[in-house]
Amino acid sequence: MPQKEALHKINEHITAPQVRLVGEDDGSVVMSTREAIRLADEKELDLVEISPNADPPVVRIVDYQKFLYQQKKKAKEIKANAVKVVIKEIRFGPQTDDHDYNFKLKHAENFLKEGAKVKAYVFFRGRSIVFKEQGEILLLRFATDLEELAKVEMMPKLEGKRMTMMLAPKVKK
């Protein structure tokens, strides 16, 4: 069974003849790898290669397990702060009445104010596909009514029995 390759080279696994040692107290110093390993051993810590592509490679004297833990913690924090895109769907029929249209328009406004994208679509049942122009007119009217809050990400497009349009909230300055 092959052993999993380590994320960083540590101690004797560092092959470069010289390294740039960075630390909290002494800035950065270029020295031989052996001397850097000896310094790490004196402090009872590990010599960890931080940037292997630099010339010479950048190393740091740290407790390796603590270093890995902090990196995982940072990655988790970045993931938690990432923006999650929410898509809300609004469904119309080709002959949606004004009252129903206004009701759905208000919902779309609320979704956009919350920062969610809106996927509006007209669903054609049976022979109602002959009214595809009405569906496109309805979606374009929907886009113009939401012009202050949203920008059109995808113009109305017929996919099978659905005509779909995507709206994204405008970025506030």
PADRENMAR-144779 format. One record per residue (C-alpha): x, y negated, z; residue number from 1. Coordinates in steps of 0.25 Angstrom, whole numbers. Example, Ala and Ser with C-alpha at 12.3 -4.5 7.8 and 13.67 -1.06 7.14 Angstrom:
% PADRENMAR-144779
c1; c2; c3; n
49; 18; 31; 1 $
55; 4; 29; 2 $
END
This chain:
% PADRENMAR-144779
c1; c2; c3; n
0; 0; 0; 1 $
7; -13; -4; 2 $
9; -24; 7; 3 $
1; -37; 5; 4 $
11; -48; 1; 5 $
13; -59; 12; 6 $
7; -73; 9; 7 $
21; -79; 13; 8 $
35; -75; 13; 9 $
40; -74; 28; 10 $
54; -73; 34; 11 $
63; -63; 27; 12 $
53; -62; 15; 13 $
57; -76; 10; 14 $
67; -74; -1; 15 $
72; -88; -4; 16 $
86; -91; 0; 17 $
82; -105; 5; 18 $
69; -110; 10; 19 $
63; -124; 14; 20 $
59; -123; 29; 21 $
48; -132; 33; 22 $
43; -134; 47; 23 $
36; -144; 57; 24 $
49; -149; 63; 25 $
60; -150; 53; 26 $
53; -153; 40; 27 $
59; -144; 28; 28 $
73; -138; 27; 29 $
79; -130; 16; 30 $
87; -118; 22; 31 $
90; -103; 19; 32 $
79; -93; 21; 33 $
88; -85; 32; 34 $
89; -98; 40; 35 $
75; -101; 40; 36 $
71; -86; 44; 37 $
81; -88; 55; 38 $
74; -101; 60; 39 $
61; -94; 59; 40 $
66; -82; 68; 41 $
71; -92; 78; 42 $
57; -98; 80; 43 $
51; -84; 79; 44 $
42; -88; 67; 45 $
41; -84; 52; 46 $
48; -91; 40; 47 $
36; -92; 30; 48 $
37; -96; 16; 49 $
27; -107; 13; 50 $
30; -111; -1; 51 $
38; -100; -9; 52 $
37; -108; -22; 53 $
45; -120; -17; 54 $
60; -121; -19; 55 $
65; -118; -9; 56 $
53; -110; -3; 57 $
46; -117; 9; 58 $
46; -109; 22; 59 $
40; -112; 36; 60 $
43; -106; 50; 61 $
30; -102; 56; 62 $
22; -91; 63; 63 $
18; -83; 50; 64 $
5; -78; 56; 65 $
1; -91; 61; 66 $
4; -97; 47; 67 $
-5; -87; 40; 68 $
-16; -90; 50; 69 $
-15; -105; 48; 70 $
-15; -103; 32; 71 $
-28; -94; 33; 72 $
-34; -105; 42; 73 $
-31; -116; 32; 74 $
-37; -107; 21; 75 $
-49; -105; 28; 76 $
-51; -120; 32; 77 $
-49; -123; 17; 78 $
-59; -113; 13; 79 $
-69; -118; 23; 80 $
-68; -132; 18; 81 $
-70; -129; 4; 82 $
-83; -134; -3; 83 $
-93; -124; -4; 84 $
-102; -126; -17; 85 $
-117; -124; -15; 86 $
-126; -122; -27; 87 $
-141; -124; -25; 88 $
-150; -120; -35; 89 $
-163; -127; -40; 90 $
-173; -120; -49; 91 $
-182; -126; -59; 92 $
-192; -121; -68; 93 $
-193; -127; -82; 94 $
-206; -134; -79; 95 $
-203; -138; -65; 96 $
-213; -149; -60; 97 $
-209; -163; -55; 98 $
-212; -160; -40; 99 $
-204; -147; -40; 100 $
-192; -154; -48; 101 $
-192; -165; -38; 102 $
-192; -155; -26; 103 $
-180; -148; -32; 104 $
-173; -161; -35; 105 $
-173; -165; -21; 106 $
-167; -151; -17; 107 $
-156; -153; -27; 108 $
-153; -167; -22; 109 $
-152; -161; -8; 110 $
-143; -150; -13; 111 $
-134; -160; -20; 112 $
-133; -169; -8; 113 $
-129; -157; 1; 114 $
-117; -155; -10; 115 $
-123; -142; -16; 116 $
-123; -140; -31; 117 $
-137; -138; -38; 118 $
-140; -128; -49; 119 $
-153; -132; -55; 120 $
-159; -122; -65; 121 $
-172; -120; -73; 122 $
-177; -106; -73; 123 $
-184; -102; -85; 124 $
-194; -90; -84; 125 $
-200; -82; -95; 126 $
-203; -91; -107; 127 $
-200; -104; -100; 128 $
-187; -104; -106; 129 $
-193; -112; -118; 130 $
-193; -124; -108; 131 $
-178; -124; -107; 132 $
-178; -139; -112; 133 $
-187; -142; -100; 134 $
-177; -135; -90; 135 $
-165; -143; -96; 136 $
-173; -156; -95; 137 $
-177; -152; -80; 138 $
-162; -149; -76; 139 $
-157; -162; -83; 140 $
-168; -170; -76; 141 $
-163; -163; -63; 142 $
-149; -167; -65; 143 $
-153; -182; -68; 144 $
-161; -183; -56; 145 $
-149; -178; -47; 146 $
-139; -187; -55; 147 $
-135; -195; -42; 148 $
-132; -183; -34; 149 $
-127; -173; -44; 150 $
-119; -171; -56; 151 $
-122; -160; -66; 152 $
-112; -149; -66; 153 $
-119; -140; -77; 154 $
-129; -145; -87; 155 $
-142; -137; -89; 156 $
-138; -124; -95; 157 $
-148; -112; -99; 158 $
-143; -99; -93; 159 $
-153; -88; -96; 160 $
-167; -92; -90; 161 $
-160; -103; -82; 162 $
-156; -117; -85; 163 $
-145; -121; -75; 164 $
-139; -135; -71; 165 $
-129; -137; -60; 166 $
-128; -150; -52; 167 $
-117; -154; -42; 168 $
-117; -165; -32; 169 $
-110; -178; -35; 170 $
-98; -180; -26; 171 $
-100; -192; -17; 172 $
-89; -203; -17; 173 $
END
